[in-house]
Amino acid sequence: ADMNALFSPINQHPSEVVNAFPILFLSMVYHNIVPTIVTQLEGDRSKIIRAIIGGTSSVFVMLLVWNAVILGNVVGSNVEQINPVALLQSGEFGGPALGSLVTIFSELALVTSVIGFVYGLTDSLTDVAGIANEGPEYETYKPLVFAGVFLPPLALSIANPDIFFDALDYGGAFGVSTLFLVLPSIMAWKERYGEEQKPVITKPLVPLGKISLASMWKAAATLIFEQGADKIGLFDFIGNVIHT
């Protein structure tokens, strides 16, 4: 990898950090399997914290290494409009060994992502439908549950094979931000500090109480507003008005 090109000020674009947030949110999303983790670890606070922090840290390190390999091999080249993964897999940069490692890593990333989402979505569907998570009832409805998990995304991908990139952008900016930042923090706030306060069965896992909860949904709301305004052209319109 060309580390000089990777860290060169010429290739640094701080102004694009905000636009990268949707991808960052989406790439690190594991919130949909947290209920599964809590259930499987039987609500053990220390085990849950270790699982979440350990899992997040290991994935974060892998993402940093992955991006460093991709950017370090591609940024230094004078090739435009390329697929960096396909370029590395070809062995043109880094040799055949790196190409094989990139292929293995890509497939493992896909498999682990599918496993995580299947666990989370099957739990969500059974909860919504009022189906037990195990036992004869679950076995009876198991084909329908898995059909509900796999068929909708399969139909969308067949209808629009290029939907993946738009889904990353819009899903990270609006879907993930709403589902996993805005709604959970508001739900926790209402549960803890609402008019009908209920006794807390377990201690909160996240410290700082109202500060952390408010920060979560306000940060997400700011991102949603910024991305929404950008996509409808509001910022460009304001810029044109200012410069005229």
C-alpha positions as CSV (number, residue, x, y, z in Angstrom):
1,A,0.0,0.0,0.0
2,D,1.2,3.5,-0.7
3,M,1.1,4.9,2.8
4,N,2.5,8.3,1.6
5,A,-0.5,8.7,-0.7
6,L,-2.8,7.6,2.0
7,F,-1.7,10.2,4.5
8,S,-0.9,13.0,2.0
9,P,-2.7,16.2,2.7
10,I,-3.7,16.4,-1.0
11,N,-5.9,13.3,-0.5
12,Q,-7.5,14.5,2.7
13,H,-11.0,16.0,2.3
14,P,-12.4,17.0,5.7
15,S,-15.4,18.8,4.1
16,E,-16.7,15.4,3.0
17,V,-16.8,13.9,6.5
18,V,-20.4,14.8,7.1
19,N,-21.4,13.2,3.8
20,A,-19.7,10.0,4.9
21,F,-21.7,9.7,8.1
22,P,-24.6,7.8,6.5
23,I,-22.1,5.1,5.3
24,L,-20.4,5.1,8.7
25,F,-23.7,4.6,10.5
26,L,-24.8,1.9,8.1
27,S,-21.4,0.0,8.2
28,M,-21.3,-0.1,12.0
29,V,-25.0,-0.9,12.5
30,Y,-25.6,-3.9,14.7
31,H,-28.4,-2.5,16.8
32,N,-30.9,-4.9,15.3
33,I,-29.2,-7.8,17.0
34,V,-28.8,-6.2,20.4
35,P,-32.2,-7.6,21.7
36,T,-31.0,-11.0,20.5
37,I,-27.7,-10.5,22.4
38,V,-29.5,-9.4,25.5
39,T,-31.8,-12.4,25.4
40,Q,-29.0,-15.0,24.8
41,L,-26.9,-13.5,27.5
42,E,-29.9,-13.5,29.8
43,G,-29.6,-9.8,30.7
44,D,-26.2,-10.2,32.3
45,R,-25.0,-6.5,32.2
46,S,-21.2,-7.2,32.3
47,K,-21.5,-9.9,29.5
48,I,-23.6,-7.6,27.4
49,I,-21.2,-4.7,27.7
50,R,-18.2,-7.0,26.9
51,A,-20.0,-8.4,23.9
52,I,-21.0,-5.0,22.5
53,I,-17.7,-3.3,23.1
54,G,-15.6,-6.3,22.0
55,G,-17.7,-6.8,18.9
56,T,-17.7,-3.1,18.0
57,S,-14.0,-2.7,18.6
58,S,-12.9,-5.7,16.5
59,V,-15.2,-4.7,13.6
60,F,-14.0,-1.1,13.8
61,V,-10.3,-2.2,13.6
62,M,-11.1,-4.4,10.6
63,L,-12.9,-1.5,8.9
64,L,-9.9,0.8,9.4
65,V,-7.5,-1.8,8.1
66,W,-9.8,-2.5,5.1
67,N,-10.1,1.1,4.2
68,A,-6.4,1.7,4.6
69,V,-5.7,-1.2,2.3
70,I,-8.2,0.0,-0.3
71,L,-7.2,3.6,-0.2
72,G,-3.5,3.0,0.2
73,N,-3.5,0.9,-3.0
74,V,-5.9,3.0,-5.1
75,V,-5.3,6.6,-4.0
76,G,-1.8,6.6,-5.3
77,S,-2.8,5.4,-8.7
78,N,-3.9,7.7,-11.5
79,V,-6.9,5.6,-12.4
80,E,-10.4,7.2,-12.2
81,Q,-13.8,5.7,-12.0
82,I,-12.6,2.3,-10.8
83,N,-13.9,-0.4,-8.5
84,P,-11.2,-0.6,-5.8
85,V,-12.2,-4.1,-4.6
86,A,-12.2,-5.5,-8.1
87,L,-8.8,-3.9,-8.7
88,L,-7.3,-5.4,-5.6
89,Q,-8.8,-8.8,-6.4
90,S,-7.2,-8.8,-9.8
91,G,-3.8,-8.8,-8.2
92,E,-2.6,-5.7,-10.1
93,F,-1.9,-4.0,-6.8
94,G,-0.3,-6.0,-4.0
95,G,0.0,-9.2,-5.9
96,P,-2.1,-12.4,-5.9
97,A,-1.8,-12.9,-2.2
98,L,-3.5,-9.6,-1.4
99,G,-6.1,-10.4,-4.0
100,S,-7.0,-13.6,-2.4
101,L,-7.2,-12.0,1.1
102,V,-9.5,-9.3,-0.2
103,T,-11.8,-11.9,-1.7
104,I,-11.9,-13.9,1.5
105,F,-12.5,-10.8,3.6
106,S,-15.3,-9.6,1.3
107,E,-17.1,-12.9,1.5
108,L,-16.7,-13.1,5.2
109,A,-18.0,-9.6,5.7
110,L,-21.1,-10.5,3.5
111,V,-21.7,-13.7,5.4
112,T,-21.4,-12.3,8.9
113,S,-23.7,-9.3,7.9
114,V,-26.3,-11.7,6.6
115,I,-26.2,-13.8,9.7
116,G,-26.6,-10.8,12.0
117,F,-29.5,-9.3,10.0
118,V,-31.2,-12.7,9.8
119,Y,-31.0,-13.1,13.6
120,G,-32.3,-9.6,14.2
121,L,-35.1,-9.7,11.6
122,T,-36.4,-13.1,12.5
123,D,-36.7,-12.0,16.2
124,S,-38.4,-8.8,15.1
125,L,-40.9,-10.7,12.9
126,T,-41.7,-13.3,15.5
127,D,-42.3,-10.5,18.1
128,V,-44.6,-8.5,15.8
129,A,-46.5,-11.7,14.8
130,G,-46.7,-12.9,18.4
131,I,-44.9,-16.2,17.5
132,A,-42.7,-17.9,20.1
133,N,-39.0,-17.9,19.3
134,E,-38.7,-21.7,19.7
135,G,-40.9,-24.7,20.0
136,P,-43.6,-26.3,17.8
137,E,-45.3,-23.0,17.0
138,Y,-42.0,-21.5,15.7
139,E,-41.2,-24.6,13.6
140,T,-44.7,-24.3,12.0
141,Y,-44.3,-20.7,11.0
142,K,-40.5,-20.9,10.4
143,P,-40.8,-21.0,6.5
144,L,-43.0,-17.9,6.6
145,V,-40.7,-16.0,8.9
146,F,-37.7,-16.7,6.7
147,A,-39.7,-15.8,3.6
148,G,-40.5,-12.5,5.3
149,V,-36.8,-11.9,5.9
150,F,-35.4,-12.8,2.5
151,L,-38.2,-12.3,-0.1
152,P,-38.6,-8.4,0.2
153,P,-34.9,-7.6,-0.3
154,L,-34.7,-10.3,-3.1
155,A,-37.6,-8.7,-4.9
156,L,-36.1,-5.2,-4.6
157,S,-32.7,-6.4,-5.9
158,I,-34.2,-8.1,-8.9
159,A,-36.4,-5.1,-9.7
160,N,-33.4,-2.7,-9.4
161,P,-30.0,-4.3,-9.5
162,D,-28.3,-0.9,-8.8
163,I,-30.4,-0.1,-5.8
164,F,-27.6,-1.1,-3.4
165,F,-25.7,2.3,-3.6
166,D,-28.8,4.4,-3.2
167,A,-29.9,2.1,-0.3
168,L,-26.5,2.7,1.4
169,D,-26.9,6.5,1.1
170,Y,-30.6,6.9,2.0
171,G,-30.6,4.0,4.4
172,G,-27.7,5.4,6.4
173,A,-29.0,9.0,6.4
174,F,-32.6,8.4,7.1
175,G,-33.4,4.7,7.9
176,V,-30.6,3.8,10.3
177,S,-30.5,7.2,11.9
178,T,-34.3,7.1,12.7
179,L,-34.6,3.4,13.6
180,F,-31.4,3.0,15.7
181,L,-30.7,6.5,17.1
182,V,-33.8,8.6,17.2
183,L,-36.4,6.1,18.2
184,P,-34.4,4.1,20.8
185,S,-33.3,7.2,22.6
186,I,-36.9,8.7,22.6
187,M,-38.3,5.3,23.8
188,A,-35.7,5.1,26.6
189,W,-36.4,8.7,27.6
190,K,-40.2,8.1,27.8
191,E,-39.6,4.9,29.8
192,R,-37.3,6.6,32.3
193,Y,-38.6,10.2,32.5
194,G,-42.1,10.2,31.0
195,E,-45.2,11.0,32.9
196,E,-46.0,7.3,33.5
197,Q,-42.6,6.4,34.9
198,K,-42.2,2.6,35.4
199,P,-39.9,1.0,37.8
200,V,-36.5,0.2,36.1
201,I,-35.8,-3.5,36.2
202,T,-32.2,-3.2,35.2
203,K,-29.7,-0.4,35.5
204,P,-29.1,1.7,32.4
205,L,-26.1,0.4,30.4
206,V,-25.3,3.9,29.0
207,P,-24.1,6.5,31.5
208,L,-24.9,10.2,31.8
209,G,-28.6,9.7,31.6
210,K,-30.5,12.5,29.9
211,I,-27.3,14.0,28.3
212,S,-26.4,10.8,26.4
213,L,-30.0,10.2,25.3
214,A,-30.6,13.7,24.1
215,S,-27.2,13.8,22.3
216,M,-28.1,10.7,20.4
217,W,-31.4,11.8,18.9
218,K,-30.2,15.4,18.4
219,A,-27.1,14.3,16.5
220,A,-29.3,12.0,14.4
221,A,-31.9,14.6,13.8
222,T,-29.2,17.1,12.7
223,L,-27.8,14.5,10.2
224,I,-31.3,13.8,8.8
225,F,-32.0,17.5,8.3
226,E,-28.6,18.1,6.7
227,Q,-28.8,15.2,4.3
228,G,-32.4,15.9,3.5
229,A,-31.6,19.6,2.7
230,D,-28.7,18.5,0.6
231,K,-30.6,16.0,-1.4
232,I,-33.4,18.4,-2.2
233,G,-30.9,21.0,-3.2
234,L,-31.6,23.5,-0.4
235,F,-27.9,24.2,0.3
236,D,-27.2,24.8,-3.4
237,F,-30.2,27.1,-3.6
238,I,-29.1,29.1,-0.6
239,G,-25.6,29.3,-2.0
240,N,-26.8,30.6,-5.3
241,V,-29.0,33.2,-3.6
242,I,-26.1,34.4,-1.5
243,H,-23.7,34.8,-4.5
244,T,-26.2,36.6,-6.7
